[in-house]
Amino acid sequence: MKRLIYYIPLFLLMTCLEDDSVPLVNDNETILSNFLIDKTFLNDQVIACAASDNGIPDINNIYFYPEDGSSDFRLYQSWAEDGKDFSKYQFVPQKSEPFFQGALRVFKLRSDCKWTLVVFEKEGKTEISTPIRMKLSFQPTVWSTDIMVDQSSSLMPHFSWSTLSEENNVIFFQVLSTEALELLSGTYTKENHFQYYNLKNVVLNVTRNEPPNLISGETYIFTVMDVSIDNWVNHVIMSPFTVE
């Protein structure tokens, strides 16, 4: 078992490609409750979470999973105490950017709001994320590169990591990607370990294609997000490793 601690260049963490323009909204759509009038909408459908940025201290990164067939990605923010009050959510004229080459997307938001929601259209319905509690001002995300990699099983590395706070953690999201940040697998576990590509302890799998076999001698990047019950990311670990 090897303890790997590497430096990840900031461009790997922050570089994104340009996306389509900001969605056009009418005046009556700037408030979420008004936007949803006469729409069929589904709550708690969009997979989303948020973290403070690694390079720019006052930026929030709101990550979400763009399901196949989804479009018109929107971000709403609220300063209300009640994160479920849609009448308090205001549209943010911000475009999303691809992350992990578009397997995920991210909104970059400079705001002191208390809550955010991600909304998109799919198959004639409006899908909404669970409210995300924004904690940048009092509980910024910890970023590190400290991961344990056990390569005793050929081409099937086993990753494990420390949990900052058992009380604050509800789930872990793992991504294994190429050095160019092409996502090979995206999985969720309740436990603080994952083996590529063993789904025994995986509770949710967002891998779209059949994951390829890893290549001996090649370098890949393993990313973990430690997510709280209110969808704030407590800890991000992002570290390269070379397959033995």
BELRA-V259760 format. One record per residue. RES is the residue in one small letter. PHI is phi as a letter, one per 20 degrees, with the letter a starting at -180 (999 if undefined). OMEGA is omega in degrees with one decimal (999 if undefined). D_LAST is the distance of its C-alpha to the last C-alpha in whole Angstrom. Layout:
res;phi;omega;d_last
RES;PHI;OMEGA;D_LAST
RES;PHI;OMEGA;D_LAST
This chain:
res;phi;omega;d_last
m;999;-177.2;12
k;c;176.4;11
r;e;-174.0;14
l;d;175.4;13
i;c;-177.2;17
y;c;171.9;17
y;e;176.2;20
i;d;176.4;20
p;g;-175.5;23
l;f;-178.5;26
f;f;177.0;26
l;f;-176.9;23
l;e;-167.7;25
m;d;-174.4;28
t;f;176.9;28
c;c;177.0;30
l;e;179.1;32
e;f;-178.3;35
d;c;175.8;37
d;f;-177.8;40
s;f;178.5;43
v;f;178.1;44
p;g;176.8;46
l;e;-179.8;50
v;c;172.2;52
n;e;-178.8;55
d;g;-177.2;57
n;e;179.1;57
e;d;-177.9;53
t;f;174.3;53
i;d;-172.3;53
l;g;-178.5;51
s;f;177.1;53
n;f;179.0;55
f;f;-175.6;53
l;e;178.9;52
i;g;179.2;56
d;m;175.9;56
k;d;168.7;53
t;e;-176.1;51
f;c;-177.4;48
l;c;178.6;45
n;e;172.1;44
d;l;-177.1;41
q;d;-177.3;39
v;f;176.4;37
i;f;-175.2;34
a;b;175.0;34
c;b;-178.1;33
a;c;178.7;34
a;b;170.8;32
s;f;-175.0;33
d;f;-179.3;32
n;f;-174.1;29
g;d;-177.6;31
i;d;-168.1;35
p;g;-175.4;36
d;d;179.4;39
i;d;171.5;37
n;e;172.6;36
n;d;177.6;33
i;d;-177.1;34
y;e;173.6;32
f;b;-178.8;32
y;e;180.0;31
p;e;-177.8;33
e;f;176.1;34
d;g;179.4;34
g;n;-179.7;38
s;e;-178.7;39
s;b;176.8;40
d;l;-177.6;43
f;f;-177.3;40
r;c;175.0;42
l;c;175.4;42
y;c;179.7;45
q;c;-178.2;45
s;b;174.3;48
w;d;-176.8;49
a;f;175.2;51
e;f;-177.5;50
d;e;-178.7;50
g;f;-179.3;47
k;e;179.7;48
d;e;-175.8;51
f;f;-179.9;51
s;f;-179.1;54
k;d;-177.6;52
y;e;179.6;49
q;d;178.2;50
f;f;176.8;48
v;d;-179.6;46
p;f;-174.6;46
q;c;177.2;42
k;e;176.3;40
s;e;-179.9;37
e;c;178.1;34
p;f;175.8;30
f;c;-170.2;27
f;l;177.0;24
q;l;173.8;26
g;n;175.7;28
a;f;169.6;27
l;c;172.4;28
r;c;-177.3;31
v;b;166.5;33
f;e;175.7;36
k;d;-169.7;36
l;c;171.7;39
r;d;-174.2;41
s;a;174.3;44
d;d;-178.9;45
c;f;179.9;45
k;e;-174.7;45
w;c;168.5;43
t;c;175.1;42
l;c;172.4;42
v;d;-176.2;40
v;c;169.6;42
f;b;179.9;41
e;d;176.4;43
k;b;175.6;42
e;l;175.7;44
g;m;179.0;47
k;c;175.5;47
t;e;-179.3;46
e;d;-172.8;43
i;c;177.0;42
s;f;167.0;40
t;f;179.0;40
p;g;-180.0;42
i;d;177.8;39
r;e;-177.7;40
m;e;-171.9;40
k;c;-175.2;39
l;g;-173.0;38
s;f;-176.0;41
f;c;177.4;41
q;b;-178.4;37
p;f;179.6;35
t;f;174.5;31
v;e;176.5;29
w;d;178.4;26
s;b;179.4;23
t;c;-171.7;19
d;e;-177.5;19
i;c;174.7;16
m;d;-179.9;14
v;c;176.8;11
d;d;-178.1;10
q;d;179.1;7
s;f;173.4;9
s;e;-173.5;10
s;g;176.2;7
l;m;177.7;7
m;c;-177.0;10
p;f;178.1;9
h;d;-176.1;12
f;d;173.8;14
s;b;-174.0;17
w;b;179.5;20
s;e;175.7;23
t;d;-178.0;26
l;f;-178.0;29
s;b;177.4;32
e;f;-178.0;32
e;f;-175.8;35
n;e;-175.8;35
n;e;173.3;31
v;c;-178.2;32
i;a;176.0;29
f;d;174.9;25
f;d;-178.0;24
q;d;172.9;20
v;c;169.0;19
l;d;-174.4;16
s;c;171.7;16
t;f;176.7;15
e;f;177.7;16
a;e;179.3;20
l;m;169.1;20
e;e;-176.6;20
l;f;175.1;20
l;e;176.1;18
s;b;176.4;19
g;c;-172.4;22
t;b;174.5;23
y;c;174.6;25
t;c;172.1;25
k;e;-176.5;27
e;e;-176.5;25
n;e;173.2;22
h;b;-179.9;19
f;b;175.6;17
q;d;175.5;15
y;e;-8.3;14
y;d;-177.4;16
n;d;-174.1;18
l;e;-174.1;21
k;g;-178.2;23
n;d;-179.3;24
v;e;-179.3;24
v;d;176.3;28
l;b;-176.4;28
n;c;178.8;26
v;d;176.3;26
t;f;-174.4;24
r;e;-177.1;26
n;d;177.1;24
e;f;-177.8;22
p;f;-179.8;18
p;f;170.9;16
n;f;176.4;13
l;f;-176.3;10
i;d;179.7;9
s;g;-179.6;5
g;n;178.7;6
e;e;177.5;8
t;d;178.6;10
y;c;177.9;11
i;c;177.4;14
f;d;-178.2;15
t;c;176.0;19
v;c;170.8;21
m;d;177.2;25
d;e;-169.2;27
v;d;179.4;30
s;e;-176.9;33
i;f;178.7;36
d;d;170.5;38
n;m;169.5;35
w;e;179.8;34
v;e;-179.8;31
n;f;-169.7;31
h;b;172.0;27
v;d;173.7;25
i;d;-178.4;21
m;c;-172.3;19
s;b;172.9;16
p;f;173.3;13
f;b;179.4;9
t;d;-177.6;6
v;f;179.6;4
e;e;999;0
